[in-house]
């Protein structure tokens, strides 16, 4: 490089003993005009690269502004604080570069350690990428008294040792698991901290929570065992299939509780020339619904067998009185009750008497569907002395299909938009499958509702009964 007298005077103001690089560069020619000894030692390649050197990358972005500024830049493994001055009336730029790499590491460590309250009750450990423990807070020795002796070989670091290579290669940056050391349980979370190039480990003591979980799990098991036993009792009260199949082999009962036990129940009994059968939907589901179903089923059996009431409208009236009395609904505010479709079918004459409390009867004949509407009030739940149930007398023909159902099937959410199936679509499905055997119909009804529901929760108990006369 050649310098004029003016240049020499200017460069004389640059202390050659400055331990930090001092550089002057011409941004128009791209040449480096001056490097002090520290710059020559640190950047021997700069005379060759000139203004293309990485140290000048931010300066090049600001050439149109030409205002002095301060900037931090990373070159290789080093971090520099740059003070940049645009010399007036020239294309020269003077750059003072201070190596602040160690300072930044100290700042990073101080910042990181400042985030570790010494009183933090959770053990916190930091390990560098050479598998050396850099830091652990006082809580570590409280929870793991032998940590100081074992350090990297301590059981608390087992998860880190297992996954260290994945952290080192960048395959994972976070990892968590539950661990047990001695009689204590910990939720352990590991995270790679790029700013410090370390892996930080948090160990949250969850022993009390785990004990609470065990208690809850045991209680849940006891409750589930009790409910499963209640299911056996409920199923023993439901009528056996042979009564229905003996009278009408081509029939089905699709019974799908929402929970283990159900608030829906089916009921049928042989009485002389008649088959009496019913489909009922009690208030609620699960345990409350199941209790109501047992009350309803027992009352029906007693009304028909002991009281010898067989006309559907009269059965429902008597059932209503008994439910209201049992639940003290004349003196207490209670809406509990049930919706019921009750039928009495003369097996020889094919005469069907039907009465409904909020549940209809569906008849399909030659592909045509007819709905027989129920009376618009439930069994129980209302303080009304005027509650009456209408009897429908229907002359059937051989081959007619009769269907009773609770509202759980039609009310199930599903499909692409998560909407209810709706009664209209349920009836259309019955029409489409009515020519098949009742056994096939039951399978198709189950398959359809499961596909419709998809991943959504079953919202209610489901019960559908079908008989071909």
ZIJOWO-V990375 format. One record per residue. N is the residue number from 0. RES is the residue in one small letter. SS is DSSP state (~ for helix, > for strand, _ for the rest). BURIAL is 1 if it has 9 or more other C-alpha atoms within 8 Angstrom, else 0. Layout:
BEGIN
n->N res->RES ss->SS burial->BURIAL
n->N res->RES ss->SS burial->BURIAL
END
This chain:
BEGIN
n->0 res->x ss->_ burial->0
n->1 res->x ss->_ burial->0
n->2 res->x ss->_ burial->0
n->3 res->x ss->_ burial->0
n->4 res->x ss->~ burial->0
n->5 res->x ss->~ burial->0
n->6 res->x ss->~ burial->0
n->7 res->x ss->~ burial->1
n->8 res->x ss->~ burial->0
n->9 res->x ss->~ burial->0
n->10 res->x ss->~ burial->0
n->11 res->x ss->_ burial->0
n->12 res->x ss->_ burial->0
n->13 res->x ss->_ burial->1
n->14 res->x ss->_ burial->0
n->15 res->x ss->_ burial->0
n->16 res->x ss->_ burial->0
n->17 res->x ss->_ burial->1
n->18 res->x ss->_ burial->0
n->19 res->x ss->_ burial->1
n->20 res->x ss->> burial->1
n->21 res->x ss->> burial->1
n->22 res->x ss->> burial->1
n->23 res->x ss->> burial->1
n->24 res->x ss->> burial->1
n->25 res->x ss->> burial->1
n->26 res->x ss->_ burial->1
n->27 res->x ss->_ burial->0
n->28 res->x ss->_ burial->0
n->29 res->x ss->_ burial->1
n->30 res->x ss->_ burial->1
n->31 res->x ss->> burial->1
n->32 res->x ss->> burial->1
n->33 res->x ss->> burial->1
n->34 res->x ss->> burial->1
n->35 res->x ss->_ burial->1
n->36 res->x ss->~ burial->1
n->37 res->x ss->~ burial->1
n->38 res->x ss->~ burial->1
n->39 res->x ss->~ burial->1
n->40 res->x ss->~ burial->0
n->41 res->x ss->~ burial->0
n->42 res->x ss->_ burial->0
n->43 res->x ss->_ burial->0
n->44 res->x ss->_ burial->0
n->45 res->x ss->~ burial->1
n->46 res->x ss->~ burial->0
n->47 res->x ss->~ burial->0
n->48 res->x ss->~ burial->0
n->49 res->x ss->~ burial->1
n->50 res->x ss->~ burial->1
n->51 res->x ss->~ burial->0
n->52 res->x ss->_ burial->1
n->53 res->x ss->~ burial->0
n->54 res->x ss->~ burial->0
n->55 res->x ss->~ burial->1
n->56 res->x ss->~ burial->1
n->57 res->x ss->~ burial->0
n->58 res->x ss->~ burial->0
n->59 res->x ss->~ burial->0
n->60 res->x ss->~ burial->0
n->61 res->x ss->_ burial->1
n->62 res->x ss->_ burial->0
n->63 res->x ss->_ burial->0
n->64 res->x ss->_ burial->0
n->65 res->x ss->_ burial->0
n->66 res->x ss->_ burial->0
n->67 res->x ss->_ burial->0
n->68 res->x ss->> burial->0
n->69 res->x ss->> burial->0
n->70 res->x ss->> burial->0
n->71 res->x ss->> burial->0
n->72 res->x ss->> burial->1
n->73 res->x ss->> burial->0
n->74 res->x ss->> burial->1
n->75 res->x ss->_ burial->0
n->76 res->x ss->_ burial->0
n->77 res->x ss->> burial->1
n->78 res->x ss->> burial->1
n->79 res->x ss->> burial->1
n->80 res->x ss->> burial->1
n->81 res->x ss->> burial->1
n->82 res->x ss->> burial->1
n->83 res->x ss->> burial->1
n->84 res->x ss->> burial->1
n->85 res->x ss->> burial->1
n->86 res->x ss->_ burial->1
n->87 res->x ss->_ burial->0
n->88 res->x ss->_ burial->0
n->89 res->x ss->_ burial->0
n->90 res->x ss->_ burial->1
n->91 res->x ss->> burial->1
n->92 res->x ss->> burial->1
n->93 res->x ss->> burial->1
n->94 res->x ss->> burial->1
n->95 res->x ss->> burial->1
n->96 res->x ss->> burial->1
n->97 res->x ss->> burial->1
n->98 res->x ss->> burial->1
n->99 res->x ss->_ burial->1
n->100 res->x ss->~ burial->1
n->101 res->x ss->~ burial->0
n->102 res->x ss->~ burial->0
n->103 res->x ss->~ burial->1
n->104 res->x ss->~ burial->1
n->105 res->x ss->~ burial->0
n->106 res->x ss->~ burial->0
n->107 res->x ss->~ burial->1
n->108 res->x ss->~ burial->1
n->109 res->x ss->~ burial->0
n->110 res->x ss->~ burial->0
n->111 res->x ss->~ burial->0
n->112 res->x ss->~ burial->0
n->113 res->x ss->~ burial->0
n->114 res->x ss->_ burial->0
n->115 res->x ss->_ burial->1
n->116 res->x ss->_ burial->0
n->117 res->x ss->_ burial->0
n->118 res->x ss->_ burial->0
n->119 res->x ss->_ burial->1
n->120 res->x ss->_ burial->0
n->121 res->x ss->_ burial->1
n->122 res->x ss->> burial->1
n->123 res->x ss->> burial->1
n->124 res->x ss->> burial->1
n->125 res->x ss->> burial->1
n->126 res->x ss->> burial->1
n->127 res->x ss->> burial->1
n->128 res->x ss->_ burial->1
n->129 res->x ss->_ burial->0
n->130 res->x ss->_ burial->0
n->131 res->x ss->_ burial->0
n->132 res->x ss->> burial->1
n->133 res->x ss->> burial->0
n->134 res->x ss->> burial->0
n->135 res->x ss->> burial->1
n->136 res->x ss->_ burial->1
n->137 res->x ss->~ burial->1
n->138 res->x ss->~ burial->1
n->139 res->x ss->~ burial->1
n->140 res->x ss->~ burial->1
n->141 res->x ss->~ burial->0
n->142 res->x ss->~ burial->0
n->143 res->x ss->_ burial->0
n->144 res->x ss->_ burial->0
n->145 res->x ss->_ burial->0
n->146 res->x ss->~ burial->1
n->147 res->x ss->~ burial->0
n->148 res->x ss->~ burial->0
n->149 res->x ss->~ burial->0
n->150 res->x ss->~ burial->0
n->151 res->x ss->~ burial->0
n->152 res->x ss->~ burial->0
n->153 res->x ss->_ burial->1
n->154 res->x ss->~ burial->0
n->155 res->x ss->~ burial->0
n->156 res->x ss->~ burial->1
n->157 res->x ss->~ burial->1
n->158 res->x ss->~ burial->0
n->159 res->x ss->~ burial->0
n->160 res->x ss->~ burial->0
n->161 res->x ss->~ burial->0
n->162 res->x ss->~ burial->0
n->163 res->x ss->~ burial->0
n->164 res->x ss->~ burial->0
n->165 res->x ss->~ burial->1
n->166 res->x ss->~ burial->1
n->167 res->x ss->~ burial->0
n->168 res->x ss->~ burial->0
n->169 res->x ss->_ burial->0
n->170 res->x ss->_ burial->0
n->171 res->x ss->_ burial->0
n->172 res->x ss->_ burial->0
n->173 res->x ss->> burial->0
n->174 res->x ss->> burial->0
n->175 res->x ss->> burial->0
n->176 res->x ss->> burial->0
n->177 res->x ss->> burial->0
n->178 res->x ss->> burial->1
n->179 res->x ss->> burial->0
n->180 res->x ss->> burial->1
n->181 res->x ss->_ burial->0
n->182 res->x ss->_ burial->0
n->183 res->x ss->> burial->1
n->184 res->x ss->> burial->1
n->185 res->x ss->> burial->1
n->186 res->x ss->> burial->1
n->187 res->x ss->> burial->1
n->188 res->x ss->> burial->1
n->189 res->x ss->> burial->1
n->190 res->x ss->> burial->1
n->191 res->x ss->> burial->1
n->192 res->x ss->> burial->1
n->193 res->x ss->_ burial->0
n->194 res->x ss->_ burial->0
n->195 res->x ss->_ burial->0
n->196 res->x ss->_ burial->1
n->197 res->x ss->> burial->1
n->198 res->x ss->> burial->1
n->199 res->x ss->> burial->1
n->200 res->x ss->> burial->1
n->201 res->x ss->> burial->1
n->202 res->x ss->> burial->1
n->203 res->x ss->> burial->1
n->204 res->x ss->> burial->1
n->205 res->x ss->_ burial->1
n->206 res->x ss->~ burial->1
n->207 res->x ss->~ burial->0
n->208 res->x ss->~ burial->0
n->209 res->x ss->~ burial->1
n->210 res->x ss->~ burial->0
n->211 res->x ss->~ burial->0
n->212 res->x ss->~ burial->0
n->213 res->x ss->~ burial->0
n->214 res->x ss->~ burial->0
n->215 res->x ss->~ burial->0
n->216 res->x ss->~ burial->0
n->217 res->x ss->~ burial->0
n->218 res->x ss->~ burial->0
n->219 res->x ss->~ burial->0
n->220 res->x ss->~ burial->0
n->221 res->x ss->~ burial->0
n->222 res->x ss->~ burial->0
n->223 res->x ss->~ burial->0
n->224 res->x ss->~ burial->0
n->225 res->x ss->~ burial->0
n->226 res->x ss->~ burial->1
n->227 res->x ss->~ burial->1
n->228 res->x ss->~ burial->0
n->229 res->x ss->~ burial->1
n->230 res->x ss->~ burial->1
n->231 res->x ss->~ burial->0
n->232 res->x ss->~ burial->0
n->233 res->x ss->~ burial->1
n->234 res->x ss->~ burial->0
n->235 res->x ss->~ burial->0
n->236 res->x ss->~ burial->0
n->237 res->x ss->_ burial->1
n->238 res->x ss->_ burial->1
n->239 res->x ss->_ burial->0
n->240 res->x ss->~ burial->0
n->241 res->x ss->~ burial->0
n->242 res->x ss->~ burial->1
n->243 res->x ss->~ burial->1
n->244 res->x ss->~ burial->1
n->245 res->x ss->~ burial->0
n->246 res->x ss->~ burial->0
n->247 res->x ss->_ burial->1
n->248 res->x ss->_ burial->0
n->249 res->x ss->_ burial->1
n->250 res->x ss->> burial->1
n->251 res->x ss->> burial->1
n->252 res->x ss->> burial->1
n->253 res->x ss->> burial->1
n->254 res->x ss->> burial->0
n->255 res->x ss->> burial->0
n->256 res->x ss->_ burial->1
n->257 res->x ss->_ burial->1
n->258 res->x ss->_ burial->0
n->259 res->x ss->_ burial->1
n->260 res->x ss->_ burial->1
n->261 res->x ss->_ burial->1
n->262 res->x ss->_ burial->1
n->263 res->x ss->> burial->1
n->264 res->x ss->> burial->1
n->265 res->x ss->> burial->1
n->266 res->x ss->> burial->1
n->267 res->x ss->> burial->1
n->268 res->x ss->> burial->1
n->269 res->x ss->> burial->1
n->270 res->x ss->> burial->0
n->271 res->x ss->_ burial->0
n->272 res->x ss->_ burial->0
n->273 res->x ss->> burial->1
n->274 res->x ss->> burial->1
n->275 res->x ss->> burial->1
n->276 res->x ss->> burial->1
n->277 res->x ss->> burial->1
n->278 res->x ss->> burial->1
n->279 res->x ss->> burial->1
n->280 res->x ss->> burial->1
n->281 res->x ss->> burial->1
n->282 res->x ss->_ burial->1
n->283 res->x ss->_ burial->0
n->284 res->x ss->_ burial->1
n->285 res->x ss->~ burial->1
n->286 res->x ss->~ burial->1
n->287 res->x ss->~ burial->1
n->288 res->x ss->~ burial->1
n->289 res->x ss->~ burial->1
n->290 res->x ss->~ burial->1
n->291 res->x ss->~ burial->1
n->292 res->x ss->~ burial->1
n->293 res->x ss->~ burial->1
n->294 res->x ss->~ burial->1
n->295 res->x ss->~ burial->1
n->296 res->x ss->~ burial->1
n->297 res->x ss->~ burial->0
n->298 res->x ss->~ burial->1
n->299 res->x ss->~ burial->1
n->300 res->x ss->~ burial->1
n->301 res->x ss->~ burial->1
n->302 res->x ss->~ burial->1
n->303 res->x ss->~ burial->1
n->304 res->x ss->~ burial->0
n->305 res->x ss->~ burial->0
n->306 res->x ss->_ burial->0
n->307 res->x ss->_ burial->0
n->308 res->x ss->_ burial->1
n->309 res->x ss->_ burial->1
n->310 res->x ss->_ burial->1
n->311 res->x ss->~ burial->1
n->312 res->x ss->~ burial->1
n->313 res->x ss->~ burial->1
n->314 res->x ss->~ burial->1
n->315 res->x ss->~ burial->1
n->316 res->x ss->~ burial->1
n->317 res->x ss->~ burial->1
n->318 res->x ss->~ burial->1
n->319 res->x ss->~ burial->1
n->320 res->x ss->~ burial->1
n->321 res->x ss->~ burial->1
n->322 res->x ss->~ burial->1
n->323 res->x ss->~ burial->1
n->324 res->x ss->~ burial->1
n->325 res->x ss->~ burial->0
n->326 res->x ss->_ burial->0
n->327 res->x ss->_ burial->0
n->328 res->x ss->_ burial->1
n->329 res->x ss->_ burial->0
n->330 res->x ss->_ burial->0
n->331 res->x ss->_ burial->0
n->332 res->x ss->_ burial->0
n->333 res->x ss->_ burial->0
n->334 res->x ss->_ burial->0
n->335 res->x ss->_ burial->1
n->336 res->x ss->_ burial->1
n->337 res->x ss->> burial->1
n->338 res->x ss->> burial->1
n->339 res->x ss->> burial->1
n->340 res->x ss->> burial->1
n->341 res->x ss->> burial->1
n->342 res->x ss->> burial->1
n->343 res->x ss->> burial->1
n->344 res->x ss->> burial->1
n->345 res->x ss->> burial->1
n->346 res->x ss->_ burial->1
n->347 res->x ss->_ burial->0
n->348 res->x ss->_ burial->0
n->349 res->x ss->_ burial->1
n->350 res->x ss->> burial->1
n->351 res->x ss->> burial->1
n->352 res->x ss->> burial->1
n->353 res->x ss->> burial->1
n->354 res->x ss->> burial->1
n->355 res->x ss->> burial->1
n->356 res->x ss->> burial->1
n->357 res->x ss->> burial->1
n->358 res->x ss->_ burial->1
n->359 res->x ss->_ burial->1
n->360 res->x ss->> burial->1
n->361 res->x ss->> burial->1
n->362 res->x ss->> burial->1
n->363 res->x ss->> burial->1
n->364 res->x ss->> burial->1
n->365 res->x ss->_ burial->0
n->366 res->x ss->_ burial->0
n->367 res->x ss->> burial->0
n->368 res->x ss->> burial->1
n->369 res->x ss->> burial->0
n->370 res->x ss->> burial->0
n->371 res->x ss->> burial->1
n->372 res->x ss->_ burial->0
n->373 res->x ss->_ burial->1
n->374 res->x ss->> burial->1
n->375 res->x ss->_ burial->0
n->376 res->x ss->_ burial->0
n->377 res->x ss->_ burial->1
n->378 res->x ss->> burial->1
n->379 res->x ss->_ burial->1
n->380 res->x ss->_ burial->1
n->381 res->x ss->_ burial->0
n->382 res->x ss->_ burial->0
n->383 res->x ss->_ burial->0
n->384 res->x ss->_ burial->0
n->385 res->x ss->_ burial->0
n->386 res->x ss->_ burial->0
n->387 res->x ss->_ burial->0
n->388 res->x ss->_ burial->1
n->389 res->x ss->_ burial->1
n->390 res->x ss->_ burial->1
n->391 res->x ss->> burial->1
n->392 res->x ss->> burial->0
n->393 res->x ss->> burial->0
n->394 res->x ss->> burial->0
n->395 res->x ss->_ burial->1
n->396 res->x ss->_ burial->0
n->397 res->x ss->_ burial->0
n->398 res->x ss->_ burial->0
n->399 res->x ss->_ burial->1
n->400 res->x ss->> burial->1
n->401 res->x ss->> burial->1
n->402 res->x ss->> burial->1
n->403 res->x ss->> burial->1
n->404 res->x ss->> burial->1
n->405 res->x ss->_ burial->1
n->406 res->x ss->_ burial->0
n->407 res->x ss->_ burial->1
n->408 res->x ss->_ burial->1
n->409 res->x ss->_ burial->1
n->410 res->x ss->_ burial->1
n->411 res->x ss->_ burial->1
n->412 res->x ss->> burial->1
n->413 res->x ss->> burial->1
n->414 res->x ss->_ burial->1
n->415 res->x ss->_ burial->0
n->416 res->x ss->_ burial->0
n->417 res->x ss->_ burial->0
n->418 res->x ss->> burial->1
n->419 res->x ss->> burial->1
n->420 res->x ss->_ burial->1
n->421 res->x ss->_ burial->1
n->422 res->x ss->~ burial->0
n->423 res->x ss->~ burial->0
n->424 res->x ss->~ burial->1
n->425 res->x ss->~ burial->1
n->426 res->x ss->~ burial->1
n->427 res->x ss->~ burial->0
n->428 res->x ss->~ burial->0
n->429 res->x ss->~ burial->0
n->430 res->x ss->~ burial->1
n->431 res->x ss->~ burial->0
n->432 res->x ss->~ burial->1
n->433 res->x ss->_ burial->1
n->434 res->x ss->_ burial->0
n->435 res->x ss->_ burial->0
n->436 res->x ss->_ burial->0
n->437 res->x ss->~ burial->1
n->438 res->x ss->~ burial->1
n->439 res->x ss->~ burial->0
n->440 res->x ss->~ burial->1
n->441 res->x ss->~ burial->1
n->442 res->x ss->~ burial->0
n->443 res->x ss->~ burial->1
n->444 res->x ss->~ burial->0
n->445 res->x ss->~ burial->1
n->446 res->x ss->~ burial->0
n->447 res->x ss->~ burial->0
n->448 res->x ss->~ burial->1
n->449 res->x ss->~ burial->0
n->450 res->x ss->~ burial->0
n->451 res->x ss->~ burial->1
n->452 res->x ss->~ burial->1
n->453 res->x ss->_ burial->0
n->454 res->x ss->_ burial->0
n->455 res->x ss->_ burial->0
n->456 res->x ss->_ burial->0
n->457 res->x ss->_ burial->1
n->458 res->x ss->_ burial->1
n->459 res->x ss->_ burial->1
n->460 res->x ss->_ burial->1
n->461 res->x ss->> burial->1
n->462 res->x ss->> burial->1
n->463 res->x ss->> burial->1
n->464 res->x ss->> burial->1
n->465 res->x ss->> burial->1
n->466 res->x ss->> burial->1
n->467 res->x ss->> burial->1
n->468 res->x ss->_ burial->1
END
